[in-house]
Amino acid sequence: MGRQLSATEIIDHLAERYGDKITVVTPPGASSRPYVVADREHLVPILDFLRHDAALCFDFLMDVTVVDHLHLEIPEIGERFASVYQLYSLEHNHRFTIKARVPESDPRCPSAVTIWKSALWGEREAHDMFGVEYEGNPDMRRLLMPEDYPGFPLRKDYPLRGRGERDAFPQYRQHRNARTAGEPSGGAT
């Protein structure tokens, strides 16, 4: 097993190569880990470096998702959406987070499928729930919602009660059977 690096050491190693293309974010709080933010046009080379550099060797993409920053002021992000990659190195036992800025006016991001095949499903889910299109992903069909669904339910401006789509769902009512005296009431009917 290789040497486990802290998030700060990973950032230093990454900054040696991509210093002008990344922004370091150190969230408040003792238990928070620093991470980096990059513009989407630099994302694939940075992810490829994180995957293949011998000292980093992030061989496992734990998750890819999107965060909607609507009504949040995070100056390092500066866009409504961020595509988030949670990485782990099985060889070195370290983890890291990188975020890519995704503008609301053009919600597209390059796919990481060529680097980690597991990005296929996470990108599909992120597209389905947030509307970010992952260019290069071979299967951008909706994963959780019907193909003709008119919105993206995890966006912060999506109404909590939906847009009326539940009104068309069939209503099921539970009927109680008449009980005779002395019949045990052993559970739901």
Backbone as CSV, one residue per row, in Angstrom:
resi,resn,N_x,N_y,N_z,CA_x,CA_y,CA_z,C_x,C_y,C_z
1,MET,0.849,-1.178,0.000,0.000,0.000,0.000,0.894,1.241,0.000
2,GLY,0.523,2.238,-0.795,1.279,3.486,-0.889,1.003,4.399,0.285
3,ARG,1.593,5.574,0.204,1.455,6.544,1.290,0.146,7.311,1.195
4,GLN,-0.586,7.339,2.304,-1.843,8.081,2.375,-1.529,9.568,2.491
5,LEU,-2.182,10.379,1.641,-1.971,11.818,1.643,-3.173,12.528,2.253
6,SER,-2.909,13.635,2.902,-3.996,14.469,3.409,-4.571,15.273,2.242
7,ALA,-5.729,15.873,2.457,-6.335,16.694,1.409,-5.415,17.847,1.028
8,THR,-4.725,18.429,1.996,-3.803,19.530,1.721,-2.634,19.061,0.861
9,GLU,-2.103,17.884,1.136,-1.006,17.339,0.329,-1.478,17.030,-1.092
10,ILE,-2.696,16.533,-1.219,-3.254,16.255,-2.550,-3.403,17.556,-3.323
11,ILE,-3.901,18.589,-2.656,-4.069,19.895,-3.309,-2.714,20.454,-3.728
12,ASP,-1.713,20.345,-2.880,-0.371,20.830,-3.225,0.161,20.107,-4.460
13,HIS,-0.019,18.795,-4.495,0.437,17.997,-5.645,-0.322,18.399,-6.913
14,LEU,-1.601,18.608,-6.789,-2.432,19.017,-7.921,-2.074,20.429,-8.376
15,ALA,-1.785,21.314,-7.440,-1.456,22.705,-7.767,-0.129,22.834,-8.507
16,GLU,0.790,21.894,-8.285,2.055,21.922,-9.021,1.815,21.862,-10.529
17,ARG,0.792,21.153,-10.925,0.511,20.970,-12.347,-0.605,21.879,-12.850
18,TYR,-1.638,22.107,-12.034,-2.830,22.845,-12.473,-3.124,24.058,-11.589
19,GLY,-2.113,24.669,-11.013,-2.308,25.753,-10.062,-3.190,26.882,-10.537
20,ASP,-3.058,27.276,-11.816,-3.854,28.389,-12.326,-5.246,27.959,-12.772
21,LYS,-5.528,26.663,-12.758,-6.818,26.153,-13.239,-7.724,25.656,-12.117
22,ILE,-7.234,25.721,-10.881,-8.037,25.260,-9.743,-8.148,26.361,-8.696
23,THR,-9.235,26.302,-7.952,-9.448,27.190,-6.810,-9.631,26.298,-5.591
24,VAL,-8.870,26.568,-4.560,-8.947,25.787,-3.328,-10.031,26.385,-2.435
25,VAL,-10.877,25.523,-1.898,-11.932,25.934,-0.983,-11.703,25.212,0.343
26,THR,-11.641,25.985,1.414,-11.514,25.409,2.746,-12.777,25.771,3.516
27,PRO,-13.726,24.842,3.603,-14.970,25.137,4.320,-14.706,25.369,5.804
28,PRO,-15.561,26.182,6.439,-15.394,26.390,7.885,-15.713,25.115,8.653
29,GLY,-15.118,24.996,9.808,-15.389,23.827,10.657,-14.188,22.908,10.714
30,ALA,-13.938,22.393,11.874,-12.769,21.543,12.088,-12.847,20.230,11.326
31,SER,-14.057,19.713,11.115,-14.181,18.407,10.461,-14.319,18.514,8.943
32,SER,-14.313,19.725,8.392,-14.464,19.907,6.953,-13.133,19.717,6.244
33,ARG,-13.193,19.097,5.072,-12.005,18.867,4.266,-11.924,19.908,3.159
34,PRO,-10.733,20.412,2.873,-10.609,21.301,1.721,-10.825,20.518,0.423
35,TYR,-11.277,21.215,-0.594,-11.481,20.618,-1.914,-11.112,21.642,-2.967
36,VAL,-11.161,21.248,-4.226,-10.851,22.189,-5.296,-12.042,22.342,-6.229
37,VAL,-12.084,23.516,-6.870,-13.100,23.831,-7.864,-12.367,24.168,-9.153
38,ALA,-12.898,23.691,-10.270,-12.298,23.969,-11.580,-13.395,24.332,-12.567
39,ASP,-13.016,25.057,-13.602,-13.950,25.302,-14.699,-14.129,24.004,-15.465
40,ARG,-15.285,23.829,-16.051,-15.605,22.553,-16.708,-14.672,22.237,-17.876
41,GLU,-14.137,23.245,-18.537,-13.253,22.960,-19.670,-11.915,22.360,-19.239
42,HIS,-11.548,22.480,-17.969,-10.309,21.891,-17.463,-10.560,20.583,-16.713
43,LEU,-11.808,20.198,-16.576,-12.166,19.075,-15.707,-11.556,17.745,-16.134
44,VAL,-11.714,17.352,-17.381,-11.265,16.019,-17.809,-9.754,15.843,-17.646
45,PRO,-8.919,16.798,-18.073,-7.477,16.599,-17.820,-7.129,16.507,-16.333
46,ILE,-7.801,17.290,-15.503,-7.532,17.240,-14.064,-7.965,15.891,-13.493
47,LEU,-9.163,15.429,-13.871,-9.620,14.110,-13.395,-8.694,12.994,-13.870
48,ASP,-8.236,13.087,-15.103,-7.321,12.077,-15.641,-6.010,12.067,-14.850
49,PHE,-5.514,13.244,-14.501,-4.309,13.339,-13.679,-4.543,12.720,-12.304
50,LEU,-5.671,13.049,-11.677,-5.992,12.474,-10.369,-6.078,10.954,-10.432
51,ARG,-6.564,10.427,-11.522,-6.716,8.977,-11.685,-5.377,8.279,-11.926
52,HIS,-4.519,8.885,-12.753,-3.339,8.156,-13.232,-2.015,8.570,-12.590
53,ASP,-1.965,9.660,-11.850,-0.724,10.031,-11.183,-0.414,8.991,-10.098
54,ALA,0.814,8.501,-10.070,1.181,7.408,-9.157,1.032,7.790,-7.684
55,ALA,1.299,9.028,-7.332,1.195,9.449,-5.928,-0.255,9.612,-5.489
56,LEU,-1.155,9.856,-6.453,-2.567,10.075,-6.123,-3.397,8.817,-6.357
57,CYS,-3.351,8.292,-7.554,-3.983,7.017,-7.918,-5.438,6.897,-7.441
58,PHE,-6.275,7.873,-7.828,-7.691,7.793,-7.466,-8.380,6.830,-8.432
59,ASP,-8.326,5.561,-8.074,-8.825,4.508,-8.946,-10.299,4.176,-8.722
60,PHE,-10.936,4.863,-7.792,-12.330,4.569,-7.489,-13.131,5.870,-7.431
61,LEU,-14.079,5.999,-8.332,-15.015,7.124,-8.308,-16.172,6.706,-7.412
62,MET,-16.222,7.252,-6.208,-17.261,6.872,-5.256,-18.617,7.426,-5.665
63,ASP,-18.628,8.669,-6.147,-19.901,9.284,-6.495,-19.663,10.454,-7.426
64,VAL,-20.617,10.681,-8.295,-20.679,11.909,-9.072,-22.110,12.408,-8.956
65,THR,-22.254,13.668,-8.613,-23.572,14.250,-8.444,-23.503,15.729,-8.777
66,VAL,-24.575,16.440,-8.529,-24.642,17.880,-8.770,-25.150,18.548,-7.504
67,VAL,-24.667,19.750,-7.243,-25.170,20.575,-6.161,-25.764,21.828,-6.789
68,ASP,-26.962,22.179,-6.352,-27.631,23.396,-6.801,-27.355,24.484,-5.766
69,HIS,-26.635,25.521,-6.181,-26.257,26.602,-5.266,-27.208,27.790,-5.330
70,LEU,-28.430,27.578,-5.779,-29.403,28.659,-5.843,-29.568,29.280,-4.457
71,HIS,-29.477,30.581,-4.367,-29.600,31.356,-3.127,-28.434,31.148,-2.159
72,LEU,-27.383,30.492,-2.591,-26.183,30.352,-1.767,-25.096,31.238,-2.368
73,GLU,-24.323,31.834,-1.521,-23.237,32.668,-2.012,-21.916,32.000,-1.674
74,ILE,-21.399,31.265,-2.630,-20.095,30.629,-2.489,-19.233,31.217,-3.602
75,PRO,-18.436,32.230,-3.286,-17.715,32.947,-4.338,-16.783,32.068,-5.169
76,GLU,-16.240,31.018,-4.572,-15.330,30.144,-5.318,-16.062,29.358,-6.406
77,ILE,-17.351,29.119,-6.222,-18.132,28.399,-7.229,-18.610,29.390,-8.288
78,GLY,-19.351,30.389,-7.892,-19.751,31.448,-8.799,-20.800,31.086,-9.831
79,GLU,-21.266,29.865,-9.852,-22.310,29.421,-10.783,-23.412,28.749,-9.974
80,ARG,-24.547,28.580,-10.604,-25.663,27.947,-9.894,-25.372,26.480,-9.582
81,PHE,-24.792,25.761,-10.519,-24.572,24.326,-10.337,-23.086,24.006,-10.230
82,ALA,-22.810,22.909,-9.558,-21.462,22.346,-9.524,-21.603,20.834,-9.655
83,SER,-20.832,20.268,-10.561,-20.764,18.814,-10.685,-19.693,18.355,-9.695
84,VAL,-20.051,17.415,-8.829,-19.192,17.026,-7.706,-18.705,15.591,-7.900
85,TYR,-17.400,15.401,-7.734,-16.771,14.084,-7.888,-16.121,13.721,-6.563
86,GLN,-16.569,12.600,-5.985,-16.000,12.077,-4.747,-15.066,10.933,-5.138
87,LEU,-13.771,11.110,-4.884,-12.759,10.153,-5.333,-12.117,9.434,-4.149
88,TYR,-11.673,8.213,-4.426,-11.004,7.416,-3.399,-9.881,6.622,-4.048
89,SER,-8.770,6.501,-3.334,-7.664,5.679,-3.806,-7.614,4.401,-2.982
90,LEU,-7.859,3.284,-3.641,-7.768,1.997,-2.952,-6.321,1.683,-2.587
91,GLU,-5.402,2.132,-3.415,-3.990,1.858,-3.179,-3.430,2.662,-2.005
92,HIS,-3.821,3.944,-1.912,-3.244,4.824,-0.895,-4.183,5.115,0.276
93,ASN,-5.417,4.735,0.162,-6.409,4.949,1.224,-6.628,6.436,1.532
94,HIS,-6.659,7.244,0.474,-7.026,8.643,0.690,-8.199,9.001,-0.210
95,ARG,-8.878,10.078,0.167,-10.065,10.514,-0.567,-9.954,11.990,-0.875
96,PHE,-10.769,12.425,-1.871,-10.685,13.815,-2.303,-11.960,14.201,-3.042
97,THR,-12.285,15.498,-3.008,-13.448,16.029,-3.705,-13.005,17.120,-4.663
98,ILE,-13.547,17.048,-5.873,-13.343,18.106,-6.850,-14.709,18.494,-7.408
99,LYS,-14.909,19.799,-7.605,-16.172,20.298,-8.145,-15.888,21.071,-9.427
100,ALA,-16.804,20.954,-10.377,-16.700,21.701,-11.628,-17.854,22.684,-11.712
101,ARG,-17.552,23.928,-12.048,-18.587,24.954,-12.205,-19.437,24.660,-13.437
102,VAL,-20.766,24.750,-13.267,-21.699,24.517,-14.375,-22.700,25.676,-14.376
103,PRO,-22.672,26.510,-15.413,-23.596,27.651,-15.434,-25.040,27.236,-15.700
104,GLU,-25.968,27.971,-15.094,-27.389,27.702,-15.289,-27.801,27.911,-16.736
105,SER,-27.194,28.888,-17.411,-27.570,29.208,-18.791,-27.104,28.151,-19.791
106,ASP,-26.161,27.310,-19.399,-25.634,26.268,-20.279,-25.244,25.058,-19.425
107,PRO,-26.241,24.307,-18.920,-25.943,23.236,-17.964,-25.358,21.984,-18.618
108,ARG,-24.105,22.104,-19.048,-23.394,20.984,-19.653,-22.061,20.812,-18.944
109,CYS,-21.583,19.574,-18.926,-20.304,19.253,-18.302,-19.721,18.065,-19.053
110,PRO,-18.409,18.001,-19.221,-17.843,16.821,-19.884,-17.985,15.576,-19.011
111,SER,-18.172,14.457,-19.662,-18.344,13.191,-18.955,-17.006,12.652,-18.458
112,ALA,-17.045,11.941,-17.347,-15.865,11.273,-16.803,-15.886,9.773,-17.109
113,VAL,-16.773,9.338,-18.004,-16.916,7.912,-18.315,-15.641,7.319,-18.921
114,THR,-14.872,8.116,-19.654,-13.632,7.588,-20.243,-12.563,7.348,-19.180
115,ILE,-12.720,7.950,-18.008,-11.747,7.788,-16.917,-12.213,6.722,-15.936
116,TRP,-13.491,6.776,-15.554,-14.102,5.771,-14.674,-15.418,5.345,-15.304
117,LYS,-15.560,4.088,-15.639,-16.810,3.588,-16.221,-17.987,3.773,-15.268
118,SER,-17.718,3.798,-13.972,-18.794,3.950,-12.989,-19.458,5.319,-13.055
119,ALA,-18.870,6.270,-13.762,-19.481,7.601,-13.895,-20.781,7.537,-14.699
120,LEU,-20.967,6.498,-15.482,-22.147,6.377,-16.336,-23.440,6.560,-15.553
121,TRP,-23.612,5.832,-14.464,-24.867,5.876,-13.713,-25.011,7.160,-12.913
122,GLY,-23.950,7.604,-12.273,-24.021,8.841,-11.505,-24.335,10.042,-12.375
123,GLU,-23.744,10.084,-13.554,-24.029,11.183,-14.474,-25.466,11.122,-14.977
124,ARG,-25.959,9.923,-15.230,-27.364,9.795,-15.644,-28.300,10.292,-14.552
125,GLU,-28.024,9.903,-13.318,-28.878,10.335,-12.214,-28.802,11.847,-12.018
126,ALA,-27.585,12.409,-12.103,-27.426,13.858,-11.963,-28.159,14.598,-13.078
127,HIS,-28.103,14.052,-14.282,-28.841,14.653,-15.400,-30.344,14.587,-15.137
128,ASP,-30.805,13.446,-14.694,-32.230,13.223,-14.457,-32.778,14.132,-13.356
129,MET,-32.019,14.327,-12.305,-32.503,15.089,-11.156,-32.218,16.589,-11.237
130,PHE,-31.120,16.983,-11.916,-30.717,18.392,-11.955,-30.709,19.007,-13.351
131,GLY,-30.733,18.185,-14.397,-30.753,18.713,-15.753,-29.393,19.040,-16.338
132,VAL,-28.316,18.591,-15.720,-26.984,18.816,-16.276,-26.700,17.714,-17.292
133,GLU,-26.351,18.110,-18.491,-26.052,17.162,-19.572,-24.559,16.848,-19.547
134,TYR,-24.207,15.581,-19.524,-22.804,15.157,-19.513,-22.396,14.753,-20.921
135,GLU,-21.638,15.634,-21.555,-21.220,15.415,-22.937,-20.197,14.296,-23.007
136,GLY,-20.471,13.321,-23.837,-19.607,12.158,-23.968,-20.151,10.939,-23.248
137,ASN,-21.142,11.115,-22.401,-21.776,9.973,-21.747,-22.639,9.272,-22.797
138,PRO,-22.428,7.985,-23.024,-23.136,7.299,-24.108,-24.618,7.012,-23.830
139,ASP,-25.093,7.264,-22.617,-26.477,6.923,-22.293,-27.077,7.974,-21.364
140,MET,-27.594,9.054,-21.938,-28.155,10.137,-21.133,-29.667,10.017,-20.962
141,ARG,-30.204,8.801,-21.138,-31.636,8.621,-20.871,-31.918,8.878,-19.407
142,ARG,-33.148,9.265,-19.130,-33.549,9.449,-17.735,-33.449,8.115,-17.017
143,LEU,-33.076,8.177,-15.764,-32.843,6.965,-14.982,-33.950,6.714,-13.968
144,LEU,-34.416,7.763,-13.304,-35.393,7.620,-12.239,-36.777,8.134,-12.614
145,MET,-36.831,9.118,-13.474,-38.089,9.740,-13.854,-38.495,9.255,-15.248
146,PRO,-39.785,9.333,-15.584,-40.209,8.956,-16.939,-39.540,9.853,-17.984
147,GLU,-39.314,9.318,-19.171,-38.644,10.070,-20.239,-39.321,11.401,-20.535
148,ASP,-40.640,11.462,-20.435,-41.365,12.688,-20.777,-41.602,13.596,-19.572
149,TYR,-40.913,13.346,-18.461,-41.107,14.154,-17.259,-40.656,15.590,-17.541
150,PRO,-41.451,16.583,-17.156,-41.197,17.962,-17.576,-40.212,18.773,-16.738
151,GLY,-39.541,18.199,-15.767,-38.656,19.020,-14.947,-37.546,18.222,-14.309
152,PHE,-36.857,18.866,-13.378,-35.731,18.252,-12.684,-35.965,18.425,-11.185
153,PRO,-36.454,17.381,-10.518,-36.993,17.487,-9.162,-36.026,17.887,-8.051
154,LEU,-34.714,17.787,-8.235,-33.810,18.172,-7.155,-33.267,19.593,-7.301
155,ARG,-33.727,20.303,-8.308,-33.372,21.722,-8.390,-34.093,22.460,-7.271
156,LYS,-33.438,23.428,-6.690,-34.019,24.127,-5.539,-35.238,24.960,-5.886
157,ASP,-35.433,25.289,-7.156,-36.618,26.061,-7.531,-37.783,25.165,-7.949
158,TYR,-37.616,23.849,-7.828,-38.704,22.924,-8.126,-39.682,22.964,-6.953
159,PRO,-40.985,23.124,-7.206,-41.953,23.239,-6.100,-41.950,22.007,-5.189
160,LEU,-42.027,22.231,-3.891,-42.006,21.125,-2.931,-43.134,20.138,-3.157
161,ARG,-44.281,20.612,-3.555,-45.428,19.737,-3.790,-45.543,19.338,-5.250
162,GLY,-44.511,19.612,-6.035,-44.547,19.255,-7.442,-45.302,20.285,-8.262
163,ARG,-45.446,20.001,-9.538,-46.123,20.903,-10.462,-47.466,20.354,-10.897
164,GLY,-48.083,19.551,-10.042,-49.382,18.987,-10.360,-49.315,17.581,-10.918
165,GLU,-48.113,17.053,-11.094,-47.996,15.709,-11.667,-48.596,14.639,-10.771
166,ARG,-48.653,14.878,-9.467,-49.228,13.892,-8.555,-50.750,13.850,-8.657
167,ASP,-51.346,14.904,-9.176,-52.802,14.931,-9.309,-53.315,13.829,-10.230
168,ALA,-52.471,13.383,-11.156,-52.884,12.352,-12.108,-52.655,10.938,-11.581
169,PHE,-51.973,10.808,-10.435,-51.734,9.483,-9.884,-53.038,8.904,-9.365
170,PRO,-53.251,7.604,-9.531,-54.479,7.002,-8.997,-54.484,7.065,-7.465
171,GLN,-55.649,7.285,-6.923,-55.812,7.348,-5.476,-56.279,5.985,-4.975
172,TYR,-55.622,5.473,-3.978,-56.027,4.209,-3.374,-56.473,4.486,-1.954
173,ARG,-57.593,3.958,-1.624,-58.093,4.129,-0.267,-58.111,2.758,0.417
174,GLN,-57.818,2.777,1.663,-57.806,1.538,2.429,-59.202,1.343,3.014
175,HIS,-59.778,0.185,2.768,-61.114,-0.109,3.275,-60.998,-1.025,4.485
176,ARG,-61.812,-0.761,5.464,-61.836,-1.606,6.664,-62.917,-2.661,6.491
177,ASN,-62.536,-3.856,6.800,-63.524,-4.933,6.804,-64.277,-4.892,8.118
178,ALA,-65.544,-5.196,8.052,-66.329,-5.254,9.293,-65.802,-6.409,10.122
179,ARG,-65.624,-6.154,11.374,-65.103,-7.200,12.258,-66.225,-7.757,13.102
180,THR,-66.094,-9.002,13.304,-67.075,-9.637,14.190,-66.541,-9.607,15.608
181,ALA,-67.404,-9.698,16.535,-67.023,-9.659,17.944,-66.068,-10.790,18.252
182,GLY,-64.996,-10.476,18.956,-64.045,-11.493,19.372,-62.969,-11.795,18.340
183,GLU,-63.029,-11.211,17.158,-62.012,-11.451,16.135,-60.728,-10.696,16.519
184,PRO,-59.600,-11.374,16.481,-58.351,-10.677,16.846,-58.039,-9.598,15.802
185,SER,-57.453,-8.518,16.274,-57.109,-7.424,15.361,-55.618,-7.480,15.064
186,GLY,-55.146,-8.571,14.529,-53.736,-8.884,14.358,-52.957,-8.042,13.392
187,GLY,-53.404,-6.949,12.883,-52.551,-6.133,12.006,-53.383,-5.266,11.112
188,ALA,-52.708,-4.653,10.203,-53.374,-3.722,9.270,-54.221,-4.498,8.297
189,THR,-55.253,-3.850,7.863,-56.131,-4.474,6.878,-55.970,-3.797,5.549
